């Protein structure tokens, strides 16, 4: 679990004070990985506490994070700095936060990032790393995984060394998020809750966090009386609670299938979850009904026909990726899930999308 967290509007200004005691020496830099949407935005960038040999790297979040991208960033950091960095600071959405966690791990573990995709494969603790989310919903700021697309699969580096050492939750940083992106990322949180609360892995820990996140999501996306500031504050906490709800449980059908979409078509995680979840009444009837109501209220039009022109071998690729995520299916269906989730079943679902 994340050991330290600061919450509050304007709390981003505390970043310099928080990381100063963690600086190893004046030649051991902090590396700031920042969503390139903030390039030229002095309201954010002027508050980044650069000092000594610190480096700011702008990263595009246009595509899902890849293992090869992690390896390139690690190589770049090693070549540019003689001393090991004092820490990695990720400032952005789920893509940037996942990259920050993965880079922090790979700076202390040998080999390539693809070799660590899976559960508990990391043996050496990561360097100090801080997460500063600028959009709410993914839960990446609190989760023990980094979701990465590798050469053979889309799967996270899921380990006890993955979570951030420090998180700063400043709802003001979510100002200016486009409405569609706000909805898709918020629905990632909502879907976390539905899959956790309806899963076979459910326990008192995950249930208590999941129920709170679910109630917050209903309020945020269905209560028109909330002010923008109230909605921002609540969604940031819903994201946190939603991430905690799956720390001791798992996600389910929507995430497993959206990984297939992302791996083959490059579909972004949030919108991919929405596209899949829209067709999962069989598995989550109440959740899908609520999702459709939220979608209608906010006038969200999901992309149609993503899989219309795909060939059988392309469906097979998506199905292989989805089926490889066995813990997700066991949580969703139970230990006999293979009797229910057949290749033809998955293909018929993908054909609707």
N, C-alpha and C positions, 0 to 999 in steps of 0.2 A: 504494500500500500504506500501511497505518497505520504512521506513523513511530515512535511511542512506545507501549509497552504495559507495564503493571505487572500481575503475577499474584501471587495469594496470599490466603489466608484472612485477613480483616481489612484488606486493602489499601485498601478504601473510605475508611478513615480518612486516607489520604494525599491525598485529593482537594484539600483546602484548600491544602496546600503545593505541589501540582502546578500549580494554576491561578493562584496568587498572582502569579507573575512575568508572567503573560499579561494582567493587568488593565491596560487602557490609561490610565485615570485613575479618580478616585473617582466620577465621574458616568457612567462607561461600565460598565453593569451586566453581570453574568453572569445569563443567563436559564436557569433550571433547569426543564426539562420532565420531570415526574415522573408515573409511572403512578398514577392515583388510587386504586389498590388499597392504596397506602401512606398514604393520608390518615388521620391519627390514629394511625399506627404510629410512635411516638416512637423506637423502636429504629433506624429508618432516618432519619426526618425530622430528628431532633435532631442527626444527624451531617452534615447538608448545610451546607456552610460559607457561609452567607449573610452578606454584609457590604455596607455603603454602600447603594446603590440596587438591589441585586440583587433579582430577582423569581423567585418559585417559582410555576409554573403546573401544577396537577394536570390530567392529560389522561386521559380514558377510553380504554382499549384494547379496549372492547367491540366496536367496528367496525374494519374495515380502514382504514388511513389514506387520506385523499382529498386531491386537489390543492386543492380548495376549502378544506379544513381548514388546509392549509399557508398559503394566502393569508390566511385570517382571522387566524392566529397572527402572521404577519409584520406585518399591518396593526396588530394589537393592540400589538405590541412597539414599532413605530415611533411610534404615537400616544402611548404611555405614557412614552417616554424620548426626551429631546432628543438625546442622544449615541448613536451606534451602539454596540451592545453589545460588550463585550470578548470574549464567547463564548457559545456555546449548550452546555448540558450535558444530555444525555439519560440519564435513569435509569429503566430499565424493560425490557420485552421488545422484540421486533422492531418492533412498531407504534410505540413511543415512540422507538426508535433511528432508525427511518426518518424519522419526523417531525423529529427533531433535525437530521439530515443535510440534509433538504430545506429547513428553515427557515434553516439556516446559509447555504445556497446562495442562497436567494431574497432574503436581506437585502443581497446585493451584485449581484444580477442583476435587470434590469428585467422587467416584465410579470408574467404569471401562471404558476404552477407547471406547468400543463398544457402550456405551450409548450416545456417542457424534458424532457418524457417521451420517452425515446429514448436513442440512443447519442451521446455526445460533443457535445451541444448547448450545454453550459455553457461560457461564455467567460471569466468572471471568477471568480477564486478565492473560495471561501466564507470566512466569518469563522471564527475558531478554534472548533472544536467537539470535545467529549469524549463518549465513549460508555461507559456503565456498565450492562452487561446484568444483569438480575435473574432471567433464565431463560435456559437454554442450548439451542441447536439451530439457530436461524434463520441464524446466520452474519452477521447484519446488522452486528454490531460490527466486522467486518473487510472487508465487501464494498464494492465501488465503485458500488453502486446503492442507490436507495431505492424500494421497491415501492409505487406509488401508484395508486389508482383515480381516473381522470379522467372527464370527461363523455362521452368517446367510447371510452376503452380503459383497461385496467389494464396499466401499464407503468412501469418505474422511470426515475428520473433517473440515468442510468448515465454517469459521467464520472470523470476523474482528480481532480476537485475534491470528489467525494462522500465518500471515506473520511474517517473521523475522524482528527484530528491526534493524539489521545491516547485510549487505551482502558484502563480499569481492570477487570481480571478478578478478582472476589472471589467465590469459590464460596459463601461464607456467605450471600450475598444471595439465593441460590436456596432457602433454607429456606422451607418452607410452600407451595411450589408444588403445586397439586392434582394428583393422580396422572394423570388423563386429560390435562391440559394438559402435564404433564411428558412423557408419552408422545408426544403429537402433535408437540410442538416438537422432541423428540429425534429423531423419525422424519423431520422436515424435514431434519435433518442427515444421517441415514442415506440418505435419498433423494437428497440432493445427491451423496453419494459414489457411489451406484449409477449415477446419470445421468452423472456425470463420468467414472467409470472405464469405462463402456461406450459412451462417445461417440466420434465421429469426430474431435473436437477434442483428444483426449487427447494429452498430451505428458509429458515427464519431470517438469516442475514440478508440474502438476496431479496426476499419478499418485502422486508421492511423498507429497503431502499427503492425497490421497483415500484411499490405502491405509491410512495411519495412522489417519485418522478412521473408516474402515470397521472396522478392528480394535478401536478403542476402543468403537464402538457395539455390536459383538458382545459385548464383555466387559461393558459396562454393562447391556445388556438381556437377556443370557443367563446371566451368572455370578451366582448368588445369594449367593456368599461375600463379595462386596464390601460394605464398610460404607457407610453413607449418605454420609459425608464423602468416601470414595474415589470413589464414583459421581458425586458432585457435581463434584469436581475433574476427573475424567476426561471428563465430559460437557461441561464448559466448554471443555476443550482440544479435544475432538472437534468442537465447534461452530466453534472457531477454525480448525482444520485443514480442516474441511469447507468453510468459507467461502473459505479460501485455495485449495482444490482447484478451485473454479470461477472464481477470479480470472483464470486463464489458459486456461480452457476454457468450459464452459457446462453448464446443466442440460438437461432433456430433456422427454419426453412428459408425465410427471406434472405438472410445473410449468406447462407450456403449457396443459394441460387444466384444471388447478385455477384458473388465472387466469380461465377462462371461468365456472367455478362461482362464483368470488368476485365477478366483475363483475355477473352477473345475480342471484345469490341472496344475496350478502353472506357467503358461507361463509368462515370464517377460514382463513388460509393453511395452518397446520399440519394441521388436520383435513381440509381440502380435498385436500391432497397425499395423505393417507392413504386417503381415499375413492377417489380416482382410482387410486392405485398398487395398490390391492387387486385391480384388474381388468386389470393390465398384464403378465400372464404372457407374452403374445406377444412383448413387447419386452424384458423383464427377468426371465426365468424364475427364475434363481437368487436374485436380489434379492427378488422377490415371495415366493418360498418362505420365505426367511429372515424377511421381514416378517410373514408369517402365523404363523410360529413364535413370534416376539416378541409378536405380538398375543394369541396363545393363552396364552402364559406369564403375561402381565400382565392377562389377563381383560378385554381391551378390546373393547367392542361398538361398532362403527362405525354411524353413522346409515344407515338404509336408505330407499330410495324418494325421494331428493331430487328426482329428475327425473321422477317418475311422472306428475305432473299437468301437465307443461309442454306448450305448444302448439308447432307447427312454427316459428313466428316467434321464440319464445324459444330453441329449440334453435339457430336460425340466429344469434342474438346471441352465444351461447356459442361456437359454431363460428367465427364471425368473429374474436372475441377470440383464441381459440387459434391460428388460422391466421396472425394478424398477427405472431406471435412467431417469425419465420423462422429466426433463429440457433439457437433451441432445437431446432427440427425438423431443421435441417441437422446439428446435433451428434448428435441421436438416430438419424437415418436415413441421412444423407449428402446429397450435392448433388441426388440424384434423389428426394428425399422427397415431392415433389408427386405422383409417380406412385403412391406407397404410401398417403399420408395424404389420402384424399378426404373430402368433406363427409359422404357416407353412412357412411364408416368411423367418423368422429368421432361422428356421431349414434348409431350402434349402440352405441358405447362409453358415451356419456352415458346412454343408455336403461337401462344396467345399474346405474346409480348411484342 
